[in-house]
Amino acid sequence: MSVEVANLSKYYGEQAAVDDVSFTVEPGEVVGFLGPNGAGKSTTMKILTCYIQQDKGEATVCGLNTRTDSLNVRRKIGYLPEHNPLYKEMYVREFLSLCCKIYGIRNAKKRIEEVIEMTGLGLEQHKKIEMLSRGYRQRVGLSQAILHDPEVLVLDEPTSGLDPNQIVDIRGLIKKLGEKKTVIFSSHIMQEVEAICDRVLIIDRGKLVMDSTIEDLGRDKETQTVSMRIVFKQQLPDNGLEGLPGLIETRKVKEGEWLIKGRQEEGDDFRQTVFEYCTGRGYVILEMNQLTRNMEQVFQELTGKTA
């Protein structure tokens, strides 16, 4: 297990910033960590990276306890915090050289070249950090996070301040890094999480309210319902789907096009039920699409807020 969090809590006075949170992240997983502002995302990330300590519970990274073995945990982690702290008076290469010395990296020059190429800093590498745009400063922060080739990356809003082209580049880099490393990152861009992540965690008011794969995200696990859009070759009578097993409701959009909602039992596939029912009655299906909730809808349902 790359990351394991068990009953983690952190209090600021009487307020629980993180309240009994538990989750695990497997090696090689890319996990999106979502929540409204003030939900506890950054606090959890700071605990994982040993920036602060929890009040209750345990957190381990690569089998190392964040409370009792924090120095070794930091060797395993690359961290890009929400407010990217940089020595702005230093040149980009100078800053990365300093980071190499801190990390004890051998053959620092070669590694700096590799990281500059990976993060697209080539044209800016000889500038002072204070001269860079916010987007390029973010790239410098990401560069220092991956410089020591960590096993786990914790990235808090890694694409903040980047223009659309830069966002695409950094998304691609995170996805590539995720092939070999464990990545936990927060973002307010729902499409970004859907494009990059294998799994998503949603936290609200300090509590974990969802832990789901992207594939399962749009499914209503409580009611096990499935919504579908079906286009038939012929016109169906108004009661043409009444005998469909598991059917909850139907709505005819126009002649030949229907929206239906059905109940799906565990181990069954409602799409197959629909197909077998229709073919058995001679209905010819031209299109059949399952309708799922997107990330933004799920986020709003669970937190009552937009991203």
TORLUM-776024 format. One record per residue (C-alpha): residue in three letters; x, y, z; residue number from 0. Coordinates in steps of 0.5 Angstrom, whole numbers. Layout:
TORLUM-776024
- Ala,X,Y,Z,NUM
...
end
This chain:
TORLUM-776024
- Met,0,0,0,0
- Ser,3,7,-2,1
- Val,-2,11,2,2
- Glu,-6,9,8,3
- Val,-10,13,12,4
- Ala,-14,11,18,5
- Asn,-19,15,23,6
- Leu,-15,21,21,7
- Ser,-17,28,25,8
- Lys,-15,35,26,9
- Tyr,-18,40,30,10
- Tyr,-17,48,30,11
- Gly,-20,50,37,12
- Glu,-27,47,37,13
- Gln,-27,46,29,14
- Ala,-25,39,26,15
- Ala,-22,41,20,16
- Val,-21,33,18,17
- Asp,-26,29,22,18
- Asp,-25,21,22,19
- Val,-22,20,15,20
- Ser,-20,13,13,21
- Phe,-18,11,6,22
- Thr,-12,8,2,23
- Val,-8,9,-4,24
- Glu,-5,3,-8,25
- Pro,2,4,-12,26
- Gly,1,7,-19,27
- Glu,-6,10,-17,28
- Val,-8,17,-19,29
- Val,-13,19,-14,30
- Gly,-17,26,-15,31
- Phe,-18,29,-8,32
- Leu,-24,34,-8,33
- Gly,-28,38,-4,34
- Pro,-31,45,-3,35
- Asn,-26,51,0,36
- Gly,-25,49,7,37
- Ala,-27,42,7,38
- Gly,-20,39,9,39
- Lys,-17,37,3,40
- Ser,-10,41,4,41
- Thr,-10,40,12,42
- Thr,-10,32,10,43
- Met,-5,33,5,44
- Lys,0,37,10,45
- Ile,-1,31,15,46
- Leu,1,26,9,47
- Thr,7,30,8,48
- Cys,9,31,15,49
- Tyr,8,39,14,50
- Ile,3,38,20,51
- Gln,1,33,25,52
- Gln,-6,30,26,53
- Asp,-9,30,33,54
- Lys,-12,23,32,55
- Gly,-11,17,28,56
- Glu,-5,14,23,57
- Ala,-3,16,17,58
- Thr,3,12,13,59
- Val,7,13,7,60
- Cys,10,7,3,61
- Gly,9,3,10,62
- Leu,13,9,14,63
- Asn,9,13,20,64
- Thr,8,20,18,65
- Arg,8,22,26,66
- Thr,14,17,28,67
- Asp,18,17,22,68
- Ser,17,23,18,69
- Leu,24,24,15,70
- Asn,24,18,11,71
- Val,17,19,9,72
- Arg,19,26,6,73
- Arg,24,22,2,74
- Lys,19,18,-1,75
- Ile,14,24,-2,76
- Gly,14,30,-8,77
- Tyr,10,35,-5,78
- Leu,7,41,-9,79
- Pro,3,45,-4,80
- Glu,-3,50,-5,81
- His,1,56,-4,82
- Asn,7,55,-8,83
- Pro,13,57,-4,84
- Leu,19,59,-8,85
- Tyr,26,63,-7,86
- Lys,23,68,-12,87
- Glu,30,72,-12,88
- Met,34,66,-15,89
- Tyr,34,63,-22,90
- Val,30,57,-24,91
- Arg,37,53,-25,92
- Glu,40,56,-19,93
- Phe,33,54,-15,94
- Leu,33,47,-17,95
- Ser,41,46,-16,96
- Leu,39,48,-9,97
- Cys,34,43,-8,98
- Cys,38,38,-11,99
- Lys,43,39,-5,100
- Ile,38,39,0,101
- Tyr,35,32,-3,102
- Gly,43,29,-4,103
- Ile,42,28,-11,104
- Arg,48,25,-15,105
- Asn,49,28,-22,106
- Ala,45,34,-21,107
- Lys,46,37,-27,108
- Lys,43,31,-31,109
- Arg,37,31,-27,110
- Ile,36,38,-27,111
- Glu,36,37,-35,112
- Glu,31,32,-35,113
- Val,26,35,-30,114
- Ile,26,42,-34,115
- Glu,25,38,-40,116
- Met,19,34,-37,117
- Thr,16,40,-34,118
- Gly,17,45,-40,119
- Leu,21,50,-37,120
- Gly,27,50,-43,121
- Leu,25,57,-45,122
- Glu,25,60,-38,123
- Gln,31,56,-34,124
- His,36,62,-34,125
- Lys,31,67,-32,126
- Lys,30,69,-24,127
- Ile,23,66,-21,128
- Glu,20,73,-20,129
- Met,20,74,-27,130
- Leu,16,68,-29,131
- Ser,9,68,-30,132
- Arg,4,65,-25,133
- Gly,4,59,-29,134
- Tyr,11,58,-30,135
- Arg,12,59,-23,136
- Gln,7,53,-22,137
- Arg,12,49,-27,138
- Val,18,51,-22,139
- Gly,14,48,-16,140
- Leu,12,42,-20,141
- Ser,20,41,-22,142
- Gln,22,41,-15,143
- Ala,17,36,-13,144
- Ile,19,31,-18,145
- Leu,26,32,-18,146
- His,28,27,-13,147
- Asp,24,22,-16,148
- Pro,19,20,-11,149
- Glu,15,14,-10,150
- Val,9,18,-8,151
- Leu,7,25,-11,152
- Val,2,30,-7,153
- Leu,0,36,-11,154
- Asp,-5,41,-9,155
- Glu,-8,45,-15,156
- Pro,-2,43,-19,157
- Thr,-5,47,-25,158
- Ser,-7,53,-22,159
- Gly,-5,59,-26,160
- Leu,-4,55,-32,161
- Asp,-7,57,-39,162
- Pro,-11,52,-43,163
- Asn,-5,50,-47,164
- Gln,0,49,-41,165
- Ile,-6,45,-37,166
- Val,-6,40,-42,167
- Asp,1,39,-42,168
- Ile,1,38,-34,169
- Arg,-5,34,-35,170
- Gly,-1,29,-39,171
- Leu,5,30,-35,172
- Ile,1,28,-29,173
- Lys,-2,22,-33,174
- Lys,5,19,-35,175
- Leu,8,20,-28,176
- Gly,2,16,-25,177
- Glu,4,10,-30,178
- Lys,10,9,-25,179
- Lys,8,13,-18,180
- Thr,2,14,-14,181
- Val,-1,21,-15,182
- Ile,-6,24,-10,183
- Phe,-8,31,-13,184
- Ser,-13,36,-11,185
- Ser,-17,40,-17,186
- His,-23,45,-17,187
- Ile,-23,43,-25,188
- Met,-28,37,-25,189
- Gln,-26,35,-32,190
- Glu,-19,35,-30,191
- Val,-20,30,-25,192
- Glu,-25,26,-30,193
- Ala,-19,26,-35,194
- Ile,-13,24,-31,195
- Cys,-16,20,-25,196
- Asp,-17,12,-23,197
- Arg,-21,14,-17,198
- Val,-24,20,-14,199
- Leu,-24,22,-6,200
- Ile,-29,27,-4,201
- Ile,-29,31,3,202
- Asp,-34,36,6,203
- Arg,-34,39,12,204
- Gly,-28,35,14,205
- Lys,-31,28,13,206
- Leu,-30,23,7,207
- Val,-37,23,3,208
- Met,-35,19,-3,209
- Asp,-29,14,-5,210
- Ser,-31,11,-12,211
- Thr,-27,9,-18,212
- Ile,-29,14,-24,213
- Glu,-32,8,-28,214
- Asp,-37,8,-22,215
- Leu,-38,15,-20,216
- Gly,-44,16,-24,217
- Arg,-48,10,-22,218
- Asp,-53,11,-16,219
- Lys,-51,6,-11,220
- Glu,-56,7,-6,221
- Thr,-62,5,-11,222
- Gln,-58,2,-16,223
- Thr,-62,5,-22,224
- Val,-60,6,-29,225
- Ser,-62,11,-34,226
- Met,-62,10,-41,227
- Arg,-64,14,-48,228
- Ile,-66,9,-53,229
- Val,-68,10,-61,230
- Phe,-72,5,-64,231
- Lys,-73,4,-72,232
- Gln,-81,4,-71,233
- Gln,-86,8,-67,234
- Leu,-88,4,-60,235
- Pro,-94,4,-57,236
- Asp,-95,9,-51,237
- Asn,-95,3,-47,238
- Gly,-90,-1,-51,239
- Leu,-85,-2,-45,240
- Glu,-90,-3,-39,241
- Gly,-88,-10,-38,242
- Leu,-80,-9,-38,243
- Pro,-77,-12,-32,244
- Gly,-75,-7,-27,245
- Leu,-78,-1,-30,246
- Ile,-79,5,-26,247
- Glu,-81,10,-31,248
- Thr,-81,12,-38,249
- Arg,-82,18,-42,250
- Lys,-83,19,-50,251
- Val,-78,25,-53,252
- Lys,-81,24,-60,253
- Glu,-83,19,-64,254
- Gly,-78,13,-64,255
- Glu,-74,16,-58,256
- Trp,-75,14,-51,257
- Leu,-72,16,-44,258
- Ile,-73,10,-39,259
- Lys,-70,9,-32,260
- Gly,-70,2,-29,261
- Arg,-68,-2,-23,262
- Gln,-61,-6,-23,263
- Glu,-60,-12,-19,264
- Glu,-53,-13,-17,265
- Gly,-50,-18,-22,266
- Asp,-55,-16,-27,267
- Asp,-54,-11,-33,268
- Phe,-61,-7,-34,269
- Arg,-58,-6,-41,270
- Gln,-58,-13,-43,271
- Thr,-65,-14,-40,272
- Val,-68,-8,-44,273
- Phe,-65,-11,-51,274
- Glu,-68,-18,-49,275
- Tyr,-75,-15,-48,276
- Cys,-75,-11,-54,277
- Thr,-72,-16,-59,278
- Gly,-77,-21,-56,279
- Arg,-83,-16,-58,280
- Gly,-79,-15,-65,281
- Tyr,-77,-8,-63,282
- Val,-71,-6,-67,283
- Ile,-66,-1,-63,284
- Leu,-62,3,-67,285
- Glu,-59,7,-61,286
- Met,-58,5,-54,287
- Asn,-54,10,-49,288
- Gln,-53,9,-41,289
- Leu,-54,16,-38,290
- Thr,-49,18,-32,291
- Arg,-48,23,-28,292
- Asn,-42,27,-29,293
- Met,-37,29,-24,294
- Glu,-40,36,-23,295
- Gln,-47,33,-21,296
- Val,-44,28,-16,297
- Phe,-40,34,-13,298
- Gln,-46,38,-12,299
- Glu,-50,33,-10,300
- Leu,-45,31,-4,301
- Thr,-43,38,-2,302
- Gly,-49,42,-4,303
- Lys,-44,47,-7,304
- Thr,-40,48,-14,305
- Ala,-33,47,-15,306
end
